[in-house]
Amino acid sequence: MVVILAGGGDENSSKKVDSFFLSLVKGEKQVLYLPIAMSQKEHSYTDCLLWISSVFKGYDFRITMWVEIKNKSWKEINSFDAISN
């Protein structure tokens, strides 16, 4: 398992880490997106999903967003090929 921790930022400042992430996630993959570190006062969850979708536009994987993991099982989490925050 590979863990990549990113501190956020705009599309340009995260380009290197995004490229590395994309090099690991190839083909028809399922990516779990957890925007739970983002303040809802600054950006709605919908805004977050639109942002990550634009960053990874054109890549062949599906992004699923969860805003809470409290009631999720390990089996559900483990069904994804990658997790992004």
HUWO-V459897 format. One line per field, one symbol per residue. ss: DSSP state (a for helix, b for strand, c for the rest). psi: psi as a letter, one per 20 degrees, with the letter a starting at -180 (. if undefined). burial: I if it has 9 or more other C-alpha atoms within 8 Angstrom, else O. Layout:
# HUWO-V459897
ss = ???
psi = ???
burial = ???
This chain:
# HUWO-V459897
ss = ccccccccccccccaaaaaaaaaaccccbbbbbcccccccccccaaaaaaaaaaacccccbbbbbccccccccaaaaacccbbbc
psi = pppopqjbaahghjgghgggghhhnqanrppppnkiippihgprhggghhghhhgkpiqmqppppqjpjgjqrhgggiiqhqpq.
burial = OOOOOOOOOOOOOIOOIOOOIOOOIIOOIIIIIIIOOOOOOOIIIOOIIOOOIOOOOOOOIOIOIIOOOOOOOOOOIOOIIIIOO
